Amino acid sequence: MIMKKIVLTLLVAVCAIGSAVAQKEKKYEKIVYKDSKTENNELIITVDNAVGLEKETKFKLLITNKTNDYVLYKPEEGRFVINGKEMVPSEKWLLISPNDNDYITINLKGGPFNSVTSYSFQLDGLYKVSSNAKGVEAPDFKLPVTKNDFTAGNFNCNLSKVSKETEKTSVKFSCTYTGDKIGFIFPSKAGVKMPDGNEYANAKSKAKAKASFLTKGKSDDFTLVWDRMQGGKSMDMQFVEMFVKWNSTFVEVAPEKMQPQTLQFQIDETLSK
């Protein structure tokens, strides 16, 4: 009798283990994970559209910046932790303007991920970049052009295109950053000094022209635009001298590391199939 009870107990245990293994290894066509949202004094992190497929797992990461500074996100500093194994994403960097939001899709290739019902993501690589950092001094750029290039600290810039007409003036520059920190270019901060002695913001600043950021050796282009000025012939952009004033367009700064966060992903069984 005792032997029968022992055998029965063993059978129950084996069945339980087998059931657990089967549950763990169950594969779906698509796993859908629950949405999540975390918030602190500086950021709101929202995750949605998270799925696990046979050859990839991905999710949309929306970062809301509650500060008056810029927030830089470097995805490669974070990591997935799936079944005890760490894997690193490789998406491009993301810059979020002050009191604004932007998103990025984090996509990890490989797999299979359609049997992973839960995992964590270490959200690291968040940095705060002061919006009040002092700009690098840069020489005024004369239009009509007398020189095609200039240097501003660790920024080497070249004029790549110019159109100077009565109705509209447009100038395009290409700049390379050679420093060891991070170089930022804020086109919206550039203006132009006209013969009346006043400085005028470029038209693109009204649309909050997006800043760009560069690591050592990287380059980027940006365009400045001014529309027709009031004042008749004395302000006719086709003929008069204009001087681009850079103000704090070029900034070199060491970003301040922000606290990392851990995001938890859990299967939504009602949506997974």
Backbone bond lengths (Angstrom), bond angles and torsions (degrees), N, CA, C in turn:
res aa  C-N    CA-C-N  psi(-1)  N-CA   C-N-CA  omega(-1)  CA-C   N-CA-C  phi
1 M - - - 1.462 - - 1.524 110.26 -
2 I 1.336 114.02 -44.15 1.465 119.05 178.75 1.516 110.84 -62.63
3 M 1.374 115.12 -40.95 1.472 120.46 179.29 1.520 110.94 -60.92
4 K 1.353 116.93 -41.16 1.469 120.85 -179.95 1.523 110.50 -62.86
5 K 1.347 116.44 -40.28 1.453 119.87 179.55 1.524 111.32 -64.76
6 I 1.336 115.43 -39.68 1.474 119.86 178.89 1.527 110.61 -63.17
7 V 1.359 114.65 -45.87 1.470 119.71 -179.79 1.521 110.26 -62.27
8 L 1.330 115.90 -42.27 1.468 120.50 -179.31 1.533 110.60 -64.00
9 T 1.317 115.23 -42.20 1.480 120.13 178.82 1.515 111.18 -61.60
10 L 1.348 116.30 -42.54 1.457 120.83 179.01 1.523 111.69 -63.54
11 L 1.345 115.08 -41.71 1.466 119.17 179.21 1.517 111.33 -62.25
12 V 1.331 115.95 -42.97 1.473 120.42 178.64 1.523 110.27 -61.65
13 A 1.324 116.31 -41.88 1.470 120.51 -178.93 1.520 111.05 -65.20
14 V 1.350 115.67 -44.10 1.472 120.37 178.86 1.511 110.67 -61.38
15 C 1.321 116.54 -43.40 1.468 120.74 179.76 1.523 110.82 -62.93
16 A 1.339 116.23 -40.26 1.465 120.49 179.77 1.521 111.05 -64.15
17 I 1.336 114.97 -43.57 1.470 119.54 178.44 1.513 110.20 -63.94
18 G 1.322 116.19 -44.45 1.463 120.29 179.55 1.517 111.59 -60.90
19 S 1.334 115.66 -39.05 1.461 120.31 179.54 1.518 110.58 -66.09
20 A 1.341 116.59 -40.90 1.465 120.85 -179.93 1.519 111.16 -64.99
21 V 1.342 115.48 -41.88 1.469 119.65 179.00 1.516 110.71 -64.57
22 A 1.331 115.27 -42.41 1.472 119.54 179.63 1.514 110.37 -62.73
23 Q 1.386 114.69 -40.10 1.457 118.14 179.52 1.528 110.45 -64.54
24 K 1.334 117.06 -42.41 1.453 122.61 -179.23 1.518 111.30 -64.26
25 E 1.302 116.92 -36.63 1.460 120.82 -175.49 1.518 113.37 -93.07
26 K 1.309 117.19 2.11 1.449 120.15 179.83 1.524 110.18 -60.30
27 K 1.311 115.49 130.28 1.457 120.29 -179.07 1.523 110.45 -107.92
28 Y 1.342 113.34 141.82 1.450 121.02 177.91 1.525 108.75 -112.12
29 E 1.299 115.08 159.12 1.466 118.58 170.54 1.526 108.57 -67.56
30 K 1.335 115.54 -41.85 1.472 121.45 176.47 1.518 109.54 -151.11
31 I 1.330 115.67 124.75 1.456 120.48 173.20 1.528 108.12 -91.83
32 V 1.301 116.14 129.79 1.461 121.72 175.14 1.529 107.69 -107.95
33 Y 1.341 115.63 128.11 1.454 120.51 -179.31 1.533 110.87 -98.55
34 K 1.305 115.51 153.93 1.459 120.80 -179.97 1.528 110.94 -67.86
35 D 1.327 115.97 143.59 1.457 120.91 175.23 1.529 109.22 -69.14
36 S 1.321 116.22 156.21 1.463 119.42 178.99 1.528 110.48 -146.22
37 K 1.314 114.97 160.24 1.463 120.56 -179.75 1.520 108.76 -150.54
38 T 1.325 115.98 127.88 1.458 121.28 176.44 1.526 108.53 -127.65
39 E 1.326 115.63 150.63 1.463 119.37 -175.39 1.520 110.42 -145.63
40 N 1.341 115.03 142.05 1.462 120.69 170.95 1.536 107.77 -135.47
41 N 1.319 117.33 -163.90 1.465 120.12 -175.92 1.519 113.55 -70.64
42 E 1.335 116.46 -16.32 1.464 119.60 -174.38 1.532 113.99 -113.87
43 L 1.334 116.49 -32.26 1.460 119.88 -172.05 1.520 112.13 -136.66
44 I 1.336 114.42 154.62 1.457 121.45 164.82 1.530 105.88 -119.43
45 I 1.318 116.34 123.04 1.462 121.69 -179.23 1.526 107.99 -108.81
46 T 1.320 115.91 117.93 1.461 121.15 -179.34 1.519 109.65 -118.10
47 V 1.318 115.92 130.55 1.465 121.79 178.73 1.519 109.09 -119.62
48 D 1.341 116.31 127.45 1.461 119.64 173.83 1.529 109.77 -148.63
49 N 1.321 115.01 176.55 1.471 121.36 -178.05 1.533 112.32 54.06
50 A 1.321 116.58 35.35 1.464 120.54 179.39 1.523 109.66 -85.84
51 V 1.334 115.64 127.29 1.465 120.49 -178.85 1.522 110.45 -138.19
52 G 1.327 115.06 155.09 1.454 121.90 173.60 1.522 108.53 -121.06
53 L 1.328 116.53 120.06 1.458 122.43 -179.19 1.526 109.18 -116.74
54 E 1.301 115.74 179.02 1.463 118.62 -177.41 1.523 111.79 -61.83
55 K 1.346 117.19 -41.71 1.462 119.73 -172.80 1.524 113.96 -114.44
56 E 1.319 117.54 5.16 1.456 119.44 178.08 1.524 110.75 -163.15
57 T 1.329 114.14 156.30 1.459 120.33 169.16 1.519 106.17 -132.38
58 K 1.320 116.24 140.23 1.462 118.85 -174.15 1.517 110.51 -152.60
59 F 1.332 114.67 161.41 1.453 120.12 176.36 1.529 109.76 -157.82
60 K 1.317 115.44 156.72 1.462 121.91 176.71 1.527 108.14 -92.17
61 L 1.317 115.78 126.15 1.455 122.37 -179.39 1.527 108.82 -112.27
62 L 1.323 116.52 110.11 1.470 122.62 178.88 1.520 108.39 -101.88
63 I 1.335 116.37 123.45 1.457 121.63 -179.79 1.524 108.80 -112.71
64 T 1.315 115.23 118.86 1.465 120.80 176.53 1.525 108.51 -102.74
65 N 1.310 115.60 120.77 1.458 122.39 -177.34 1.531 109.39 -91.85
66 K 1.313 117.12 114.08 1.465 121.82 -178.07 1.534 112.45 -93.90
67 T 1.326 116.77 1.94 1.461 120.66 -175.69 1.528 111.34 -98.98
68 N 1.314 115.18 173.18 1.462 121.90 176.07 1.521 111.50 -93.63
69 D 1.321 116.44 9.12 1.463 122.31 177.14 1.525 109.59 -110.15
70 Y 1.322 115.73 172.44 1.462 120.84 173.86 1.521 108.82 -83.68
71 V 1.318 115.75 152.92 1.467 120.87 174.54 1.526 108.29 -121.88
72 L 1.311 115.52 125.97 1.463 122.34 178.99 1.521 108.91 -106.61
73 Y 1.327 115.89 131.97 1.470 120.48 178.87 1.518 109.90 -118.34
74 K 1.351 115.72 123.95 1.460 122.38 177.13 1.536 108.16 -110.51
75 P 1.334 118.45 97.26 1.468 121.56 -174.84 1.524 114.90 -56.86
76 E 1.329 117.60 -32.79 1.465 119.64 -174.46 1.527 113.25 -67.90
77 E 1.317 117.96 -10.27 1.457 120.47 177.27 1.534 112.13 -86.68
78 G 1.324 116.82 -10.01 1.457 120.96 176.09 1.518 110.66 -92.13
79 R 1.341 116.45 -177.57 1.461 118.18 179.67 1.529 110.80 -162.22
80 F 1.321 114.39 145.48 1.461 121.88 169.17 1.523 108.37 -81.35
81 V 1.323 116.77 142.64 1.461 121.36 170.69 1.522 106.63 -122.76
82 I 1.345 115.08 101.84 1.464 121.52 -174.39 1.526 109.04 -122.57
83 N 1.319 115.75 118.21 1.470 121.37 -178.26 1.527 111.80 51.36
84 G 1.316 115.41 40.91 1.452 120.86 177.17 1.513 115.07 81.45
85 K 1.326 117.96 -3.27 1.453 122.28 -178.61 1.520 109.95 -104.62
86 E 1.353 116.54 135.74 1.461 121.25 -179.95 1.526 110.97 -98.44
87 M 1.340 115.63 134.55 1.462 122.08 178.51 1.519 109.12 -136.37
88 V 1.337 116.51 144.44 1.463 121.74 -171.65 1.527 111.22 -110.00
89 P 1.339 117.88 133.25 1.472 120.66 176.49 1.526 110.83 -75.05
90 S 1.318 117.05 166.91 1.470 119.94 -175.92 1.527 112.48 -136.44
91 E 1.319 117.37 27.94 1.466 120.40 -179.87 1.536 111.91 -71.78
92 K 1.325 116.23 164.61 1.463 121.88 178.69 1.532 110.10 -72.41
93 W 1.313 115.08 159.46 1.453 121.03 178.47 1.530 110.41 -66.60
94 L 1.327 114.58 154.71 1.462 121.21 -179.35 1.518 108.99 -129.52
95 L 1.348 116.39 133.54 1.457 121.85 178.15 1.526 108.62 -115.94
96 I 1.337 116.39 124.30 1.456 121.16 -179.06 1.523 109.12 -109.53
97 S 1.313 116.83 126.48 1.460 122.33 -178.50 1.524 110.96 -68.90
98 P 1.332 116.77 161.33 1.472 119.96 178.83 1.529 112.09 -57.71
99 N 1.313 116.28 136.42 1.468 122.81 178.12 1.530 112.39 51.70
100 D 1.316 115.09 40.36 1.458 121.62 -179.19 1.530 107.81 -136.38
101 N 1.322 116.09 -179.25 1.468 119.51 176.51 1.513 110.08 -142.68
102 D 1.296 115.21 158.69 1.464 121.90 176.77 1.528 107.07 -157.97
103 Y 1.331 115.01 164.58 1.461 117.55 -177.05 1.521 111.29 -134.01
104 I 1.324 113.41 164.06 1.456 121.76 177.08 1.521 107.37 -145.17
105 T 1.323 116.92 146.28 1.464 120.68 175.37 1.524 108.65 -97.33
106 I 1.313 115.74 118.54 1.458 121.50 177.64 1.523 107.73 -90.92
107 N 1.315 116.25 118.73 1.464 121.31 -172.74 1.523 109.72 -128.31
108 L 1.328 116.03 117.18 1.465 121.18 178.98 1.524 109.48 -107.41
109 K 1.326 115.86 118.06 1.457 121.45 179.34 1.528 110.59 -87.81
110 G 1.309 115.20 154.90 1.463 120.15 178.48 1.504 110.38 132.68
111 G 1.322 115.12 -119.72 1.455 118.58 176.37 1.522 113.57 104.22
112 P 1.323 115.47 -168.25 1.470 125.95 3.36 1.527 112.33 -74.06
113 F 1.355 115.52 142.06 1.449 121.64 179.46 1.531 112.25 -113.03
114 N 1.322 117.13 1.52 1.466 119.51 -177.30 1.528 113.50 -84.64
115 S 1.339 116.12 13.20 1.468 119.99 171.56 1.530 110.65 -123.08
116 V 1.342 115.95 5.52 1.462 121.50 -178.44 1.521 109.02 -92.06
117 T 1.325 116.62 104.16 1.464 120.29 -175.36 1.522 112.81 -86.68
118 S 1.325 117.84 -14.27 1.462 120.73 177.08 1.521 109.52 -157.47
119 Y 1.310 116.06 148.97 1.462 121.42 174.26 1.527 107.83 -163.80
120 S 1.317 116.43 175.46 1.461 120.80 177.91 1.521 110.21 -125.01
121 F 1.318 115.12 156.40 1.460 121.24 176.81 1.519 108.00 -129.94
122 Q 1.332 115.80 121.11 1.454 121.14 177.90 1.525 108.59 -83.43
123 L 1.327 115.95 105.66 1.463 121.40 -178.28 1.521 108.63 -84.47
124 D 1.321 114.79 91.65 1.454 121.69 178.84 1.533 107.64 -118.20
125 G 1.321 116.52 170.69 1.463 119.07 179.22 1.519 113.58 91.99
126 L 1.334 117.30 20.32 1.459 121.69 176.12 1.529 109.20 -95.16
127 Y 1.334 115.89 132.00 1.460 120.81 -177.96 1.524 110.24 -134.82
128 K 1.316 115.28 144.10 1.459 121.23 174.68 1.529 108.45 -97.85
129 V 1.331 115.84 133.66 1.464 121.27 -179.85 1.525 108.09 -122.50
130 S 1.302 116.54 118.15 1.461 120.85 -176.10 1.526 111.81 -58.78
131 S 1.323 115.78 132.38 1.464 120.42 176.97 1.530 110.70 -84.30
132 N 1.335 116.18 -5.93 1.465 121.01 -179.48 1.522 112.49 -108.23
133 A 1.335 115.78 13.34 1.464 119.28 179.41 1.529 110.08 -61.41
134 K 1.303 115.69 141.10 1.460 121.00 -177.94 1.519 110.41 -67.16
135 G 1.326 115.67 132.77 1.455 120.47 -179.72 1.521 112.10 -75.52
136 V 1.321 114.94 154.85 1.462 121.19 176.46 1.530 108.95 -77.92
137 E 1.316 116.65 136.79 1.463 120.03 179.50 1.524 110.42 -64.43
138 A 1.323 115.12 136.05 1.468 121.02 179.88 1.525 108.73 -139.78
139 P 1.323 117.01 140.37 1.471 119.74 -178.38 1.525 111.65 -70.36
140 D 1.337 116.18 147.08 1.464 119.75 174.50 1.521 109.23 -58.02
141 F 1.320 115.46 143.87 1.471 120.44 -178.82 1.534 107.99 -108.70
142 K 1.324 115.85 118.49 1.460 121.19 -174.09 1.525 112.40 -84.35
143 L 1.323 115.31 136.81 1.465 124.18 171.89 1.526 107.84 -125.42
144 P 1.358 120.74 125.12 1.459 127.65 4.70 1.530 111.95 -60.90
145 V 1.322 114.70 153.90 1.455 122.42 -171.95 1.520 111.71 -71.44
146 T 1.340 114.99 132.21 1.462 120.80 172.01 1.532 110.86 -114.53
147 K 1.344 115.09 -14.48 1.456 120.95 178.53 1.521 108.59 -151.36
148 N 1.335 116.81 136.38 1.463 120.78 -173.41 1.523 114.81 -89.88
149 D 1.329 118.01 -10.08 1.457 119.18 -176.32 1.524 110.93 -136.43
150 F 1.325 115.80 161.77 1.464 120.92 175.83 1.531 108.10 -159.07
151 T 1.316 115.13 163.76 1.462 121.78 178.87 1.521 109.50 -123.51
152 A 1.337 114.87 135.68 1.459 121.27 175.69 1.518 107.53 -128.82
153 G 1.325 117.16 97.67 1.463 120.04 -175.76 1.513 110.84 58.38
154 N 1.324 117.57 -120.10 1.466 121.92 179.60 1.528 112.96 -95.56
155 F 1.333 116.24 20.92 1.462 121.11 175.99 1.525 108.96 -110.18
156 N 1.333 116.50 123.86 1.456 122.24 174.53 1.519 108.76 -107.86
157 C 1.327 117.06 117.73 1.462 121.19 -171.93 1.525 112.26 -121.08
158 N 1.322 114.92 146.96 1.458 122.33 177.58 1.518 109.99 -132.11
159 L 1.330 115.55 142.12 1.463 120.65 173.66 1.515 107.93 -77.19
160 S 1.338 117.40 124.78 1.463 120.20 -178.85 1.525 112.77 -108.19
161 K 1.340 117.01 -19.11 1.464 119.32 -179.56 1.518 109.26 -163.07
162 V 1.338 115.56 140.54 1.456 119.49 178.13 1.521 110.07 -144.32
163 S 1.308 116.61 140.15 1.466 123.62 174.71 1.527 106.52 -138.31
164 K 1.330 116.62 117.20 1.469 121.84 -174.90 1.523 108.92 -123.26
165 E 1.322 115.27 97.83 1.458 121.72 -177.31 1.523 110.29 -125.53
166 T 1.321 115.58 168.96 1.463 120.60 -179.97 1.522 111.46 -60.67
167 E 1.321 116.40 -44.43 1.454 121.87 -175.10 1.525 113.73 -80.03
168 K 1.329 115.60 -25.87 1.466 117.81 -173.51 1.527 110.74 -162.89
169 T 1.325 115.19 137.61 1.462 120.89 172.66 1.521 108.26 -118.81
170 S 1.327 115.92 132.22 1.458 121.67 -178.59 1.521 109.04 -135.10
171 V 1.318 116.47 130.49 1.468 120.71 177.42 1.523 108.99 -132.07
172 K 1.326 115.43 135.66 1.454 120.89 -179.42 1.520 109.25 -118.42
173 F 1.331 115.78 132.72 1.457 121.90 -179.30 1.529 110.21 -121.44
174 S 1.335 114.76 152.23 1.455 121.87 171.99 1.517 107.34 -122.02
175 C 1.347 117.03 125.76 1.460 120.93 -175.87 1.526 111.11 -125.39
176 T 1.318 115.19 141.55 1.466 122.47 177.59 1.523 108.85 -116.89
177 Y 1.325 116.07 134.70 1.464 120.73 179.08 1.525 109.08 -97.72
178 T 1.328 117.13 131.87 1.472 121.28 -176.34 1.524 113.27 -116.83
179 G 1.328 117.04 5.46 1.461 120.23 -177.20 1.521 113.04 -84.23
180 D 1.332 115.22 -178.70 1.464 121.72 -177.23 1.521 113.31 -104.97
181 K 1.322 118.10 0.87 1.458 121.72 177.92 1.534 107.40 -101.11
182 I 1.310 116.66 -132.65 1.464 121.69 172.30 1.514 107.98 -128.37
183 G 1.322 116.02 131.43 1.453 121.01 179.84 1.521 110.38 -99.59
184 F 1.312 115.82 132.96 1.456 121.38 178.14 1.524 109.59 -115.92
185 I 1.323 115.27 141.89 1.460 121.20 175.75 1.522 107.51 -121.21
186 F 1.339 115.73 122.65 1.458 122.00 -179.29 1.533 108.94 -115.09
187 P 1.338 117.97 85.97 1.472 120.77 -177.72 1.525 112.98 -56.97
188 S 1.327 117.67 -29.96 1.465 120.88 -176.72 1.532 112.62 -65.42
189 K 1.336 116.93 -16.41 1.461 119.73 -177.60 1.535 112.66 -88.77
190 A 1.336 117.32 -9.42 1.466 120.67 -179.78 1.522 110.30 -79.75
191 G 1.324 115.67 146.96 1.463 121.25 176.65 1.515 109.97 -136.82
192 V 1.318 116.38 -178.35 1.459 120.05 177.66 1.529 108.94 -133.38
193 K 1.325 116.19 135.03 1.461 121.81 177.68 1.520 108.51 -94.09
194 M 1.331 115.33 126.29 1.458 121.76 -176.88 1.535 110.66 -105.00
195 P 1.345 117.15 169.49 1.478 121.14 -178.33 1.522 114.19 -57.04
196 D 1.330 118.39 -22.80 1.467 119.59 178.82 1.526 112.24 -77.32
197 G 1.352 116.40 -0.20 1.455 121.00 177.63 1.512 114.44 87.68
198 N 1.321 116.80 -4.17 1.459 120.83 -179.41 1.530 111.56 -93.75
199 E 1.319 115.18 155.06 1.462 120.72 176.19 1.521 109.09 -106.78
200 Y 1.337 116.15 135.83 1.461 121.65 -176.13 1.531 109.91 -120.04
201 A 1.331 115.57 133.61 1.471 120.55 178.35 1.516 109.42 -68.75
202 N 1.328 115.98 149.78 1.459 118.58 177.64 1.523 109.50 -74.29
203 A 1.329 115.70 149.76 1.462 121.74 -173.12 1.519 112.09 -59.00
204 K 1.330 116.99 -32.28 1.462 120.16 -177.70 1.524 112.09 -69.21
205 S 1.343 117.80 -19.94 1.461 119.56 -179.79 1.521 110.58 -67.17
206 K 1.338 116.51 -25.49 1.458 120.29 179.19 1.525 110.42 -66.12
207 A 1.319 116.60 -28.01 1.467 121.50 178.69 1.526 110.93 -95.14
208 K 1.351 115.22 13.75 1.475 120.77 179.82 1.521 111.17 54.88
209 A 1.340 114.24 58.57 1.466 119.84 179.50 1.524 110.00 -48.34
210 K 1.302 115.59 129.80 1.459 121.00 -171.66 1.525 111.47 -71.12
211 A 1.318 114.52 140.09 1.454 120.00 176.50 1.521 109.54 -73.86
212 S 1.308 116.12 154.56 1.463 120.63 174.71 1.520 108.18 -120.86
213 F 1.312 116.60 155.65 1.461 120.73 -178.74 1.516 108.93 -131.03
214 L 1.331 114.86 144.18 1.459 120.60 -173.51 1.522 111.00 -133.31
215 T 1.320 115.42 139.66 1.454 120.94 168.99 1.525 107.60 -97.20
216 K 1.301 116.49 173.32 1.467 121.33 -174.29 1.531 111.98 -54.55
217 G 1.320 115.62 127.50 1.466 121.81 177.11 1.515 114.72 87.41
218 K 1.323 117.87 -7.40 1.463 121.00 -178.13 1.532 110.78 -88.49
219 S 1.350 115.28 153.34 1.459 121.56 -178.08 1.519 110.80 -127.65
220 D 1.324 115.22 159.18 1.463 120.49 175.62 1.522 109.17 -153.98
221 D 1.339 115.06 157.34 1.459 121.81 178.89 1.518 109.85 -109.11
222 F 1.312 116.22 152.43 1.464 120.58 171.88 1.528 108.81 -152.45
223 T 1.319 115.48 155.34 1.461 121.64 -176.21 1.522 110.36 -124.35
224 L 1.324 115.67 137.29 1.459 122.74 175.07 1.523 108.33 -111.53
225 V 1.322 116.61 139.49 1.465 121.08 -175.74 1.527 110.05 -135.73
226 W 1.335 115.61 137.71 1.466 121.48 172.12 1.524 109.03 -129.85
227 D 1.309 115.18 132.73 1.456 121.00 179.22 1.526 110.34 -89.90
228 R 1.331 115.74 173.85 1.462 122.97 -176.82 1.538 111.49 -49.09
229 M 1.326 115.25 134.11 1.461 121.42 -179.30 1.534 110.85 -98.30
230 Q 1.325 115.79 148.57 1.462 121.30 173.30 1.529 109.25 -79.14
231 G 1.347 117.40 143.70 1.464 119.36 177.64 1.509 114.52 133.27
232 G 1.340 116.85 3.37 1.462 120.10 176.60 1.513 113.83 70.30
233 K 1.355 115.15 -148.42 1.467 121.07 -173.76 1.520 112.31 -61.37
234 S 1.323 117.75 -32.66 1.468 120.37 -178.06 1.524 112.63 -67.92
235 M 1.361 115.71 -13.43 1.466 120.13 179.45 1.531 111.35 -122.23
236 D 1.327 116.02 17.84 1.467 120.76 179.68 1.528 109.04 -71.93
237 M 1.337 116.79 109.62 1.462 121.13 -173.46 1.527 113.78 -63.58
238 Q 1.311 117.44 -20.23 1.470 119.27 -179.79 1.526 111.51 -69.01
239 F 1.355 116.47 -28.38 1.462 119.53 -171.53 1.527 114.77 -115.99
240 V 1.307 118.19 -27.65 1.469 119.17 -173.63 1.523 111.79 -85.20
241 E 1.322 115.04 160.88 1.463 120.65 174.73 1.525 109.65 -77.13
242 M 1.305 114.65 138.74 1.462 121.52 178.17 1.527 107.63 -130.62
243 F 1.326 116.78 144.83 1.462 120.17 179.86 1.533 109.78 -126.01
244 V 1.325 115.37 116.77 1.464 119.56 177.12 1.521 108.22 -71.43
245 K 1.339 115.88 124.56 1.462 122.60 177.52 1.531 107.37 -103.09
246 W 1.319 116.67 120.69 1.462 119.60 -171.13 1.519 112.99 -83.95
247 N 1.333 117.32 -23.76 1.463 120.19 179.92 1.535 110.18 50.62
248 S 1.326 118.20 -119.38 1.476 120.63 179.94 1.525 110.82 -111.05
249 T 1.328 116.48 40.11 1.469 120.51 -179.82 1.527 111.12 -64.26
250 F 1.335 117.23 -39.66 1.465 121.69 -176.47 1.525 109.97 -105.73
251 V 1.311 115.77 123.24 1.461 121.37 -177.53 1.527 109.45 -132.57
252 E 1.310 115.77 136.14 1.467 121.91 175.95 1.518 107.53 -118.49
253 V 1.314 117.30 125.72 1.455 119.12 -173.19 1.527 111.40 -151.65
254 A 1.326 115.02 152.32 1.462 121.22 172.85 1.534 107.10 -98.94
255 P 1.327 118.53 111.26 1.470 121.43 -176.99 1.530 112.33 -62.29
256 E 1.326 115.48 151.54 1.464 122.32 179.32 1.527 109.85 -95.94
257 K 1.333 116.29 122.20 1.460 121.44 -176.94 1.526 110.89 -64.80
258 M 1.329 115.79 136.06 1.460 121.84 177.92 1.528 109.44 -102.50
259 Q 1.301 115.64 162.51 1.456 121.41 -177.25 1.536 110.85 -66.35
260 P 1.340 117.71 128.29 1.473 119.90 176.94 1.524 111.12 -70.58
261 Q 1.328 115.80 160.48 1.457 121.09 179.01 1.521 109.50 -132.79
262 T 1.321 116.33 156.32 1.458 121.55 176.73 1.513 109.29 -110.42
263 L 1.327 116.23 122.93 1.460 122.21 179.08 1.523 108.77 -102.40
264 Q 1.321 116.34 131.02 1.459 121.19 -179.41 1.531 110.09 -104.31
265 F 1.330 115.48 134.35 1.460 121.67 179.25 1.518 109.32 -114.71
266 Q 1.323 115.73 126.50 1.458 121.60 -178.12 1.520 109.58 -131.51
267 I 1.320 117.16 135.62 1.450 122.01 -177.22 1.533 111.60 -58.58
268 D 1.330 115.46 140.00 1.464 122.06 170.19 1.531 105.02 -101.34
269 E 1.314 116.18 99.35 1.466 120.68 -173.05 1.517 112.55 -66.99
270 T 1.327 117.08 -21.95 1.472 119.29 -179.32 1.525 111.72 -74.09
271 L 1.352 117.01 -21.32 1.467 120.93 -177.89 1.521 112.83 -108.64
272 S 1.319 117.56 -17.99 1.470 120.67 -179.00 1.526 110.37 -78.20
273 K 1.327 115.48 151.16 1.466 118.98 -178.72 1.521 110.57 -146.88
